[in-house]
Amino acid sequence: MGLLDGKVAIVTAAGRGIGRGEALEGKRYGVRANAVVPGSSAPIVAWLASDESLHVTGQVFRAVGEEIAHYQPWKVGTAVKAGKQPQRWEAAKIGDAVNTHIFGTTIGGLQIGG
């Protein structure tokens, strides 16, 4: 199974250019749709393409340096930093941090739609 195997769609957007409608429409086909606002986005894009983020769809993130922020409608929402000292994110560490500090869940805990 490749990194992008048809079950995940990752869109790099200049803003909140993706709606939950796309995520809900794709869900029945096993397609997820998320957006990453430009910045130092490679680690979060790798995480979104992994099986560890299968529960994440219809979301917009901003990844700049040590901080990953979750966009809420019309504003930047909760953010999480890579550590107490400035450091870059590693894709393997994003899942636990985003799930715990942004979504308040464990893996598999965030779903939209029914």
HUURVEN-V709862 format. One record per run of one state. SS is the DSSP state (a for helix, b for strand, c for the rest). FROM is the first residue (numbers start at 0). LEN is the number of residues. If there is no record, write none. Layout:
[[SS & FROM & LEN] [SS & FROM & LEN]]
This chain:
[[c & 0 & 8] [b & 8 & 5] [c & 13 & 6] [a & 19 & 8] [c & 27 & 5] [b & 32 & 5] [c & 37 & 4] [a & 41 & 7] [c & 48 & 2] [a & 50 & 3] [c & 53 & 6] [b & 59 & 5] [c & 64 & 2] [b & 66 & 6] [c & 72 & 2] [b & 74 & 7] [c & 81 & 9] [a & 90 & 13] [c & 103 & 11]]
